[in-house]
Amino acid sequence: MSKRQVFFSFEYNKDNWRAGQVRNMGKVDSSSTFSDNDWEEVKEKSDSKIKEWIDSQLKMRSCLVVLIGATTSGRKWINYEIEKAYELNKGIVGIYIHKLENSEGKQTTKGSNPFYNIFIGKDRERLSKYVTCFDSSYNSSKYVYDDIKENLEQLIEDAITNKNSY
């Protein structure tokens, strides 16, 4: 099975280090991982330019992977990425990363489900009803890392398979 091209969505300032661990697991196509310079460059742009960049990136991907930290839920650009991925009929999956250590060796608290306040369809159902959020049962950062690495490809495949059910 070839590695999927995915778009990683995360809160840059707080979770870049944790997100980097997942992005560099080697489980997705290398074009899915942007350098930190790319992120820095994008966030300096106007809102319309940021949207344009997100749109162009998501079009090329088969799945949106939202890396959920303590304060990911409800953030403007993360909401936009989720809504755009839904609109483009991409697979969508969440992975809690709060138990991965940051650059200072610290874990953080579990954040809210970012799909809970996104409403879809004519019945305005919560997207959280349909999107899986993987939360490792381990507490040690090393075991959490291994658990995510072991499950990441299957979570992405399941998200792509399930995209037509919501």
N, C-alpha and C positions, 0 to 999 in steps of 0.2 A: 504494500500500500504506500503510495507516495505521500509525502508530507503536505498538509493543507496550508494554504495561504490564509492567514487569519489577521484580524485587526484587534490589537490589544487596547482596551480602554481602561484607564486608571487615573487616579488623582496624582498628577505629576509631582507636585511639591512634597507631598507626604509619603507617597508610595513608590517613587521611582526606583529605589534600591530593591524593594521587595519585588516589584514588577520585573526588574532586570533579571532576577533569579529565574522567574518563570519564562521570560522571553528567551533566555539563553539555555534552556534545558535541551535544546536540539530536537524537540518534538514537533516543530512546525517548520514550514518552508522558511529559509533564511530571509526571504524578501519580506517576511512578516515583522522583522525586527528593525526598527529605525534606530539610528545613532542618537545619542543624547543631543548632539548638535542640531539634528533635524527637529526634535521636539522644541528646543530652545528657539529656533528660528520661527517655527510655526506659531508659538504662543505670543510672539511679538507683533503678529499681524492683526489687521482689522477683523471684526466679526465675520464679515462676508468672505474674506480670504481664508479664515479658519474653516468656515463651513465648506467652502470650495475644496479645500485640501482634504477634509474628512470625507466629503462625498466622493472625490476621485479615488481615495484610498479604499473606501468600503466597496466601491463598484468592482474592484479587482479581487476582493476577498470572498471566501465561501462562508466565513463565520466571524461573528463578533465575540470576543472573549473579554468579559468585564472582570477585572481583577479588583475584588472588593476589600477595601481597607476600612478603617474606623469611620471616615467621613466621606466616603465615595458617593453614597446615595444622595440624590437630589441636586448634584452639581450640574450646572448649566451644560457644559460640553459633553459630559457623560450621558445626560438625558438626551441630548441631541444625537449622539452616536447610537444610542439604543433605538430611538425613534426612527432614525434613518435606516438602520439595519433591518428593522421590522418592515419599513416601507419598501425596501429593496428585496425583501424575502430572503434574508440571509439567516443562517443558523445563529442562535444566540445562546450563550451559556455564561454563568457567573461562577467565579472561583474565589472563595474567601482566602485572603492572604495575610490577615491580621496576625496569625501565629508564626509567620516567617519573621526572622529577625531583620532589623534594618542595619545600616552601616555601623551603628553603635551597639549592636547585639541586643536590641530591645524589641519585644513584641508589643502589640497595641491591642485595643479593645475591638470586639466584633462590631462591625457597622450594620446598619439596616439594609434590607434587601432593596437594591436599586430599581428593581422591576415592579415593586409594589405600587408605586405612584405613577406608573405609566399605564394609561388606559387604551385599549385597542378594540377595533371592530365596532359594529353598529350597537352592540349591547354594552359597550364601554367596560369590558372586563379588564381586570388587572392582569398585566403581562406576567406577573409573578406566578399566576396559576399555571402557566405553561412552560416557563423557563427554569431549568435546573440550576441550582446554586450548590456547588460542591463545597463542603466544609469538612476538612479532614478531622477524623476523630482523635488524632494524636495531638499532644500538647508541645512536644519538643520540636523546635524549628527544623532540625535535621530530618526527623520522621515525617513532618508535615511536607517538607520539600520532596522527599522520596515518594510520598503518597500522591502528591499533585503530579509529579513526573510520571508515575506509574499509570495514572488515570487520564492524563491530559488528552491524549489522542482519542480515546474512546468517548470522552465527554464532548469533544469537538464533532466526532462522527455522529453521535446521538443527537446533538443539536442540529446538525445539518439534516438528518433524517426526519426529525420532529418539526422542522420549520413550517411544514404545511398543515400542522394540526392547530395552529393558532391564527 
